[in-house]
Amino acid sequence: MQDPLDRTLRAEVTRRKERYRRCLEESVLPFWLRHSVDRENGGYFCCLERDGTVFDTDKFMWLQGRGVWMLSKLYTSYRTEPAWRDYARAGVEFMKAHGRNPDGDWYFALDRTGRPLVEAYNIFSDCFAAAGMAEYSRAAGDEEARQIAVSTYRRIQERKTNPKGRFTKQIAANRPIKAMAFPMIQVWLAREMGDLVEPGVREAYLREAIDQVTKLHIDRGRKAVYERVYADGGHPDCMEGRLLTPGHALEVLWFILRAVESWPVDAHDSRYADRGAIIDLGTEAMLWTAEKGWDTAFGGLFYYLDADGRPPEKLEWDMKLWWVHAEALCAFLLAYKLTGRAVFWEWFRRIDDYVWARFDDPADGEWFGYLHRAGDPSTTQKGGKWKGCFHIPRALLTCIRFFEEIEAAHDGGRA
């Protein structure tokens, strides 16, 4: 790494890493473990007020899977804390007992006791169930969880061309578009399934997803990452076709970079020949995304944008959301680790400073999720239908790992 940060990088990285560790272990995890686990019925409460009070007892299946994955991942890759595995088991047993319909697809919402409330229309419930069961099988040696993970993953691949099935509202023949959300989760999920899936099969799904994002959604000419495109990468001239989602863009980009980072550098295998090109494209696309998405008036990243500067379809476009900034932290810290370019470290610092000033809640723990444009909370809830024990602890854990890798490179004389 040849940049102006070299002389002070080591101390700064260590200081920031310690802040992330304290937040994870002393604020975020205690909040969820204290308030979210339903000790009577199993599973996790999702809807929590600022102080952790439960304000709705419905349980959303994708958040159950996310919670299981997060607690299991902490156990397998951070510290073998038995309580984390026990709390993961509370989610696993609830999911096993109540989570699937007769076809094996995962419901979207259940009541507190496990009665289904919303049909299995959302394939992301299945994706997080597969990831959660896979990681829990590693944490606990649970063979049933492993089998559920594998069967769910196979079912996801069967459904992916028409994931909502009979619940689809759009008439695809009249506007055949491809959305970025599914290949994004495919990149992450292929890595999380790991050795539970045959390597050739996993690599094929991973490559398919990476190719869709890099060849269709990333528009080099317009310097933007489009949420929805035609099958040839073209852009429908409508609000949906002009939609930019900075959080999704940064999230999928760091997923891709983390995946290709481990590819052989000098392999003759053509599958890996574009490793460097993908890293170059992905890191540059991060810069385009941040430059377009940063609010120069109030700070923070916008939730949605219109690529042509027209009024965005989403009325909440100018809000600042927890997950967008959590994924941005991972993206820019990884980009800096891979490239050593000061511009990525500066973006990381900028987002990091904003996060700790606006989202962190030292009084009651965890982070606020939803801010108005100026940075004040629009609601003080800490959990809900969409926010659970996932993006924040995952980002904290991921950044701790990236900090450690930067330290190792620095101390090894490669910084």
Secondary structure, 3 states (H helix, E strand, C coil): CCCCCHHHHHHHHHHHHHHHHHHHHHHHHHHHHHHCECCCCCCECCEECCCCCEEECCEEHHHHHHHHHHHHHHHHHCCCCHHHHHHHHHHHHHHHHHCECCCCCECCEECCCCCEEECCCCHHHHHHHHHHHHHHHHHHCCHHHHHHHHHHHHHHHHHCCCCCHHHCCCCHHHCCEEECHHHHHHHHHHHHHHHHCCHHHHHHHHHHHHHHHHHHHEECCCCEECCEEECCCCCCCCCCCCEECHHHHHHHHHHHHHHHHCCCCCCCCHHHCCHHHHHHHHHHHHHHHHHHHECCCCCCECCCEECCCCCCCCCCCCCEEHHHHHHHHHHHHHHHHHHCCHHHHHHHHHHHHHHHHHCECCCCCCECCEECCCCCEEECCCECCCCCCCHHHHHHHHHHHHHHHHHHHHHCCCC
